Amino acid sequence: MGKYLIANHDCWYTGISLAQSHIDYALNVMCKGNKRVKIVKQDYRDIEQKFDRIFFVGVSEHFGREYYRLFFETVRENLKKDGGFCAAYRLRQHHSSAC
């Protein structure tokens, strides 16, 4: 996502992750040497910056449903007044013996 945005739009990109392997990949492969890219190792709950746009890619798989409200409240707090939000995730199919 970041590579596409930087290549096709006049924007600044900030990525956050707690996984060092994701940060290394983003910095060394995806966005190598681009001064408009910043990747930080930080928990999303600790971000104190306002953004024009927030894209969330595959985050929901890493925390339980009990954290969804906190996550979306944090997104709202970190969006500028006219900001936008986009979520990309894969839904897992749930099976039940009652069905």
N, C-alpha and C positions, 0 to 999 in steps of 0.2 A: 504494500500500500504506500509506504513512504517513498520508495524508489519511484513509483509512478507519479505521485504528487509532485515530487521535486523535479522530475524530468518534464512534466507537462504543465506545470502551473508556477507562477511567480509567488512562492510561499516559503515560509519557514516551517520546519518540521521538528517537533519534540516528541520523542518516543520514551516510554517508561517501561521498565520491566524489573522484576526481582531476579530473573535468571541471567547469570553472567554469560552463558552461552548464547542467549538471544541478543544481548547487548553486543558481544563480540561479532556475531554475524552481521548485525545491522551496521556497525561501524566499519568493519573490514571488508565486507563483501557488498552489501546492499547500497550503502551511502558513502563509500570510501572517499575521503578528502573533501566532501562538500561542506562548505562553511555555513550553509543554511540548515544543517542537520545537527540536532543535539539529541543524544540518547543518554538517559540517566538511569541509574539503579536506585529505584525509589518505589515505595508503596503508593498506590494511587490515592490512599487516604491522606497522605502527607503533602500532596501537591498544593501549593499556595499561589498558583498562577492562573490568570484568566486566559481563555483561548477563544479564537473565532470559531473553530470547529474542533470537535472531538470525534475520533473514530475508534471504535472498540472492536478488536479482532480476536476472537477466540478466548476472551477472558472468562466468560461464564463457566467454562469447564473447570476452572481452577478454584472456585469457591462455591459453597453451598447456597441453596435457595434462601436461607436465612439472612444472607448478606446482600441479596438483590436490592432491597430498599436502600440500604446504606450506599451501595455502589451508585445507583441512579441519583440519589440525593447529592452525592459527591460530584457527579457529572454536572448536575444543575448548578451547583455552587461554583464550578470552575469554568462555566461558559459565560462569555460576554453577553450583554443584554440581547443582542440579535443573533447569537451564536447558533450553530447547528450541530446535530448529533447523528451519527450513523453507527449502527451495530451490525457486525457480520459474525455469525456464529452457526455452528451445526447443532441442530436439535437431535437429541438422542431419542430413539424410539423406546418407549417404556412398554413392557409387557406385564400383564396381570393375569393371574390364574382365574380371576372372576370374569374375564371377558370371553 
